[in-house]
Amino acid sequence: FLFRLFPLREHGMNWRARPLTCQEIQAFKKYKEVMDRFVRAYKLMLGFYGINLVNEETGELERAENWRERFENLNRFSHNNLRITRILKCLGEMGYEDYQVHLVKFFLTETLVEETLPNVKRSALDYFLFTVRSKEKRRELVHYAWQHFRPQSSFVWGPRDKLQKYR
């Protein structure tokens, strides 16, 4: 039995790692120590990507001091995008939907507003956005992406008429 750092209920790239069951997820959530370890693992990976978890209650994030070096790594190696997608999905499985929202918005901001992660932009729009479990929060993020996407007429991740009327 191989256990992954960010386990999912679906098969990943490691064919030997078996998917989590709903019962296992519920068991994890019952133990504070397990959930604390999960948050520590999340913070460790964020650090690897040049991101700091500012607030464990809300999931608020900011750039770490070494963000330039780490963002260079993110831009150079696209396999990181698969890991980030896995982390986002796992956050949802483990009940950290707010963390999902903050991480996706962080990447949307860095790719569309700050333009520091141009090679992550496609993954942020095609995959990261759609890992967010909350339909309402996902809509907000799609709208945020649409507001900052250039040219706006090329935005294909939501219907233009609904995006224009949103809120």
C-alpha positions in Angstrom: 0.0 0.0 0.0 1.6 3.2 -1.2 0.4 6.4 0.4 0.7 9.7 -1.4 1.4 13.1 0.2 -1.8 14.5 -1.4 -4.0 11.4 -1.9 -7.1 11.5 -4.1 -10.1 9.3 -4.9 -8.8 8.9 -8.4 -5.8 7.3 -10.0 -2.8 9.6 -10.6 0.4 9.2 -12.5 1.7 6.5 -10.0 -0.2 3.4 -11.1 0.8 1.6 -7.9 -0.8 4.1 -5.5 -4.4 3.1 -4.9 -7.1 5.8 -4.7 -8.5 6.9 -1.4 -11.9 5.8 -0.3 -14.6 8.0 1.1 -14.3 6.2 4.4 -10.5 6.9 4.6 -11.1 10.6 3.9 -13.7 10.7 6.7 -11.3 8.9 9.1 -8.5 11.4 8.3 -10.8 14.3 9.0 -11.5 12.9 12.5 -7.9 13.2 13.7 -6.5 16.6 14.4 -2.9 15.3 14.1 -3.6 13.9 10.6 -5.1 17.2 9.5 -2.2 19.2 11.1 0.2 17.1 9.2 -1.8 17.7 6.0 -1.5 21.5 6.5 2.2 21.1 7.2 2.7 19.2 4.0 0.7 21.9 2.1 2.9 24.7 3.6 6.0 22.7 2.6 4.8 22.5 -1.0 3.8 26.1 -1.0 7.3 27.0 0.1 8.7 24.9 -2.7 6.6 27.0 -5.1 7.6 30.4 -3.5 4.4 30.9 -1.7 3.6 31.5 2.0 0.4 30.5 3.8 -0.3 33.7 5.7 -3.4 32.6 7.6 -4.2 28.9 8.4 -7.8 29.8 9.2 -8.6 31.5 5.9 -6.0 30.1 3.5 -4.7 33.5 2.6 -1.5 33.4 0.6 1.4 35.7 -0.3 4.6 35.5 -2.3 7.6 34.1 -0.3 10.9 35.9 -0.1 12.4 33.5 -2.7 9.4 33.8 -5.1 11.5 35.0 -8.1 13.7 31.9 -8.0 10.8 29.5 -7.3 8.5 31.1 -10.0 11.4 30.6 -12.5 11.2 26.9 -11.6 7.4 26.9 -12.1 7.7 28.6 -15.5 10.4 26.2 -16.6 9.0 22.8 -15.6 5.4 22.1 -16.5 5.2 18.9 -14.4 4.7 21.2 -11.4 1.3 22.0 -12.8 0.2 18.4 -12.5 1.3 18.4 -8.8 -0.5 21.7 -8.2 -3.7 20.3 -9.7 -3.4 17.2 -7.5 -2.8 19.5 -4.4 -5.9 21.5 -5.3 -8.1 18.4 -5.7 -6.8 17.0 -2.4 -7.6 20.2 -0.6 -11.2 19.8 -1.7 -11.3 16.2 -0.7 -9.9 17.0 2.8 -12.4 19.9 3.4 -10.1 22.8 2.7 -12.2 24.5 0.0 -11.1 27.9 1.2 -7.5 27.0 0.6 -8.4 25.9 -2.9 -10.0 29.3 -3.6 -7.0 31.2 -2.3 -4.5 29.1 -4.2 -6.4 29.3 -7.5 -6.8 33.1 -7.1 -3.1 33.4 -6.3 -2.2 31.7 -9.6 -4.8 33.7 -11.5 -3.3 36.9 -10.1 0.2 35.9 -10.8 -0.6 34.7 -14.4 -3.1 37.3 -15.5 -2.5 40.4 -13.5 1.2 40.3 -12.5 2.2 38.2 -15.5 5.0 36.5 -13.5 3.9 32.9 -14.4 3.2 33.0 -18.1 3.8 29.3 -18.5 1.4 28.4 -15.8 -1.5 30.4 -17.3 -3.0 27.6 -19.3 -3.0 25.2 -16.4 -4.5 27.8 -14.1 -7.3 28.4 -16.5 -7.9 24.9 -17.9 -7.4 22.9 -14.7 -6.8 24.8 -11.4 -10.0 26.8 -11.8 -12.2 23.8 -12.2 -10.9 22.0 -9.1 -12.7 24.4 -6.9 -15.7 22.5 -5.4 -17.9 25.5 -4.5 -19.9 26.4 -7.6 -20.3 30.0 -6.3 -16.6 30.4 -5.6 -15.7 28.9 -8.9 -18.0 31.3 -10.7 -16.4 34.2 -8.8 -12.9 33.0 -9.9 -14.0 32.5 -13.5 -15.3 36.1 -13.5 -12.1 37.3 -11.9 -10.1 35.5 -14.6 -12.4 37.0 -17.3 -11.9 40.5 -15.9 -8.1 40.2 -16.2 -7.7 38.1 -19.3 -6.4 39.9 -22.4 -7.8 40.1 -24.9 -11.1 39.6 -23.2 -12.8 38.6 -26.5 -10.6 35.4 -26.5 -11.8 34.2 -23.1 -13.3 30.7 -23.5 -13.8 29.6 -19.9 -17.3 30.9 -19.5 -20.2 32.3 -21.5 -19.5 36.0 -22.3 -23.1 37.1 -21.8 -23.2 35.6 -18.2 -19.8 37.0 -17.4 -20.9 40.5 -18.4 -24.0 40.3 -16.2 -22.3 38.6 -13.3 -23.1 40.3 -9.9 
